[in-house]
Amino acid sequence: MGKDYFRTASPFWTGLIGFGLVLLTMATFAPDKIPWYLGKVGGLGRYMGTEKPELTWYLFLATIVIHVAEAAYAYMLCCRFDLTSSATKKWTFQTLLFGVASLSLLRKYKPQAE
C-alpha cells in the first residue's frame, strides 16, 4: 500500500512560472496579442516573438521538453517512494506545469520505514 504524500508548490513560484509559460506561449504564437500593461516584460515578449521568432520557438520547445522530462522524473520518484496512484498523478501533473517548484518538494520527501 502506497503513501498518500502530496504538497502543493508555493503560490509565488506557481504564479511566476505560470506567468512565464503563458508569456512564452504568447510570444511564440501571438506576440501582437501581448497586453501593453505588462510593461517591459510584455515588451520583451513582443520583441522576442517578432524580431527573434526562431529563437522564441526553440525556447518554447526546450521548455516543453524540460517540463515533460521533469514530470517523468517525478513519476519515477513517486514509484520509487511507493506513493499512491492519486498522489503520483498529482505530483506528475503539478511537475509538468510548474517544473522545479514542484519537483524540489518531492525530492525532499523521505519515506518512513515500516
Secondary structure, DSSP 8 states (H G I E B T S, - for coil): --B-------HHHHHHHHHHHHHHHHHHH-GGGS-GGGHHHHHHHHHHHHH-HHHHHHHHHHHHHHHHHHHHHHHHHHHHTTB-HHHHHHHHHHHHHHTHHHHHHHHT------
